[in-house]
């Protein structure tokens, strides 16, 4: 996405001075601008507007930029440029490992920021990214990824973080078979390759919360000897 195509950029910062500066510089370069003043507001704006790029300050109230980046990367590949007054290499590496695309240190020159924005948009435009999925719905089950909320027939279902992450992997790959090792690696970590009993326990717990009949599941289906898949079609 280039400025000529009027890319939409979300600025997330709790300092009005920074927002005014960024808005002026980016607007003069042809970008459309959205604004959020804290991390919680940013998640709501992203879910509703799906901007082309996010400029995200690290230090903010309610949810800091690190946590916002983590939450977004659970369901979205919208490019993220982190902003911080800290120039420590450890901070930069941490942000990049969490899925940020770039890291700019305050104070910054207008030319530097615009060059970074242009470069990130150019890179991400040239690669095929997963479609954005702010939510998922199948039958009685609904997931809101931005809010990490799960409902069944309108009733909130309280899941542990591990249960939620397992369900998220299944629904983001709905109708695809995920092997035991794939699920274990993505939810528990690469060192958990052989603990199939973990999966059995947590799959059973999810079925009890989500299925009309946990003994005869219609959504979370076992593929014997292989793994599991979330079934959306009869």
C-alpha positions in Angstrom: 0.0 0.0 0.0 1.4 3.4 -1.0 0.5 7.0 0.0 -1.1 7.4 -3.4 -3.6 4.7 -2.5 -4.5 6.6 0.6 -3.4 4.0 3.2 -5.1 4.3 6.5 -2.8 4.6 9.5 -3.8 4.2 13.2 -1.8 6.3 15.6 -1.9 5.0 19.2 -0.3 7.3 21.8 -1.5 8.9 25.0 0.4 12.2 24.4 -1.6 14.8 22.4 1.6 16.5 21.3 2.9 13.3 19.6 -0.5 12.6 18.0 -0.6 16.1 16.5 2.9 15.8 15.2 2.3 12.4 13.6 -1.1 13.4 12.2 0.3 16.5 10.6 3.3 14.7 9.0 1.3 11.7 7.8 -1.7 13.7 6.5 0.6 16.0 4.5 2.0 12.8 2.9 -1.4 11.6 1.8 -2.3 9.1 4.5 -5.7 8.8 6.2 -5.4 8.9 9.9 -7.2 7.2 12.8 -6.3 7.9 16.5 -6.5 6.0 19.8 -5.4 7.3 23.1 -4.8 4.0 24.9 -4.3 0.3 24.2 -7.9 -0.8 24.9 -9.2 1.9 22.6 -6.7 0.8 19.9 -8.0 -2.8 19.9 -11.6 -1.5 19.4 -10.5 0.7 16.5 -8.5 -2.0 14.8 -11.4 -4.4 15.0 -13.9 -1.9 13.5 -11.7 -0.1 11.0 -8.9 -2.6 10.0 -6.2 0.1 9.2 -3.4 -0.6 6.8 -0.7 0.2 9.4 -0.5 0.9 13.2 2.0 3.3 14.8 2.0 2.1 18.4 3.5 3.7 21.5 4.9 1.3 24.1 4.1 3.2 27.3 0.3 3.8 27.6 -2.4 3.4 30.2 -4.9 0.4 30.4 -2.9 -1.7 28.0 0.7 -0.9 27.0 2.0 -1.2 23.5 3.6 -4.6 24.1 0.4 -6.2 25.2 -1.5 -4.6 22.4 1.0 -6.0 19.9 0.6 -9.5 21.5 -3.1 -9.3 21.3 -3.2 -8.1 17.7 -0.8 -10.8 16.6 -3.3 -13.5 17.8 -5.6 -12.7 14.9 -4.1 -10.1 12.6 -1.0 -9.4 10.5 -1.6 -5.6 10.2 1.9 -4.1 10.1 3.0 -2.4 13.4 5.7 0.2 14.0 6.5 0.6 17.7 7.4 4.0 19.2 9.4 4.4 22.3 11.6 6.8 24.1 13.8 3.8 25.1 16.6 2.9 22.7 17.7 -0.2 24.5 18.4 -3.1 22.1 16.6 -5.6 24.4 13.4 -3.6 24.0 13.7 -3.5 20.2 14.4 -7.2 20.0 11.5 -8.0 22.3 9.0 -6.0 20.2 10.3 -7.6 16.9 10.0 -11.1 18.4 6.4 -10.3 19.4 5.5 -9.5 15.8 6.2 -5.8 15.3 7.5 -4.9 11.9 9.7 -1.9 13.0 10.8 0.1 16.0 11.3 3.9 16.0 13.0 5.7 18.9 11.7 9.1 20.1 12.6 11.8 19.3 12.6 11.1 15.6 13.0 13.1 12.4 10.0 13.5 10.1 11.9 12.1 7.2 12.9 9.0 9.2 9.4 8.2 10.2 7.9 8.7 6.7 10.7 6.5 5.3 9.9 3.7 7.8 6.2 4.0 7.1 6.7 3.8 3.4 9.1 0.9 3.7 6.8 -1.2 6.0 3.8 -0.6 3.7 5.8 -1.5 0.7 7.1 -4.8 2.2 3.8 -5.9 3.5 2.0 -5.1 0.3 4.3 -7.4 -1.6 3.5 -10.5 0.5 0.3 -12.4 0.9 -0.9 -12.1 4.5 -3.6 -14.1 6.2 -7.0 -12.5 6.0 -8.0 -10.4 9.0 -10.4 -12.2 11.3 -11.6 -10.0 14.1 -14.2 -12.6 15.0 -15.4 -16.1 14.2 -18.9 -17.6 14.2 -20.1 -21.1 13.7 -23.5 -22.3 14.8 -23.9 -21.4 18.5 -20.2 -20.6 19.0 -18.8 -17.1 18.6 -15.3 -15.8 19.3 -14.2 -12.1 19.4 -10.4 -12.2 19.1 -9.9 -8.6 19.9 -11.7 -9.0 23.2 -10.7 -12.6 23.8 -14.4 -13.4 24.3 -16.1 -16.7 23.7 -19.9 -17.1 23.7 -22.2 -20.1 23.2 -25.8 -19.2 22.3 -25.1 -15.7 23.6 -23.8 -17.0 27.0 -20.2 -16.0 28.0 -17.9 -19.0 28.4 -15.0 -18.5 30.7 -11.9 -20.3 29.4 -8.4 -20.5 30.9 -5.6 -18.9 28.7 -4.5 -22.3 27.5 -8.1 -23.4 26.6 -8.6 -20.2 24.8 -5.3 -20.5 22.8 -6.1 -24.0 21.9 -9.6 -23.1 20.6 -8.2 -20.1 18.8 -5.7 -22.3 16.9 -8.5 -24.7 15.9 -11.0 -22.0 14.7 -8.3 -20.0 12.8 -7.6 -23.2 10.9 -11.3 -24.4 10.7 -11.9 -27.4 8.6 -8.1 -28.2 8.4 -6.6 -31.1 10.3 -4.0 -30.0 12.9 -1.7 -32.7 14.1 -1.0 -33.4 17.7 2.5 -32.0 17.3 1.3 -28.9 15.6 -1.2 -28.0 18.3 1.2 -28.8 21.1 4.0 -26.7 19.5 1.7 -23.7 18.9 -0.1 -23.7 22.2 2.4 -25.2 24.7 5.7 -24.6 23.0 8.2 -26.5 20.8 9.4 -28.6 23.8 6.0 -30.2 24.2 6.0 -32.4 21.1 4.9 -35.7 22.6 2.5 -34.9 25.4 -0.7 -36.0 23.6 -2.4 -36.5 27.0 -2.3 -32.7 27.4 -4.4 -32.4 24.2 -6.9 -35.0 25.3 -7.5 -33.3 28.6 -7.9 -29.8 27.2 -10.0 -31.0 24.1 -12.4 -32.7 26.5 -12.6 -29.5 28.6 -13.4 -27.4 25.5 -16.0 -29.9 24.4 -17.8 -29.8 27.7 -18.0 -26.0 27.5 -18.9 -25.7 23.8 -20.5 -28.8 22.4 -24.2 -29.6 22.7 -23.2 -33.2 23.5 -19.5 -33.5 24.5 -19.7 -37.3 24.0 -20.7 -36.9 20.4 -19.0 -33.6 19.4 -20.0 -31.9 16.2 -17.5 -29.1 16.2 -14.2 -30.3 17.7 -13.6 -33.5 15.9 -10.9 -36.1 16.5 -9.0 -37.5 13.5 -7.8 -40.8 14.9 -4.0 -41.2 15.1 -3.5 -37.7 13.6 -5.0 -34.8 15.5 -8.1 -32.6 15.6 -10.0 -30.2 13.5 -12.8 -27.7 14.1 -15.6 -28.6 11.8 -17.8 -25.9 10.3 -19.6 -28.0 7.6 -21.8 -31.0 8.1 
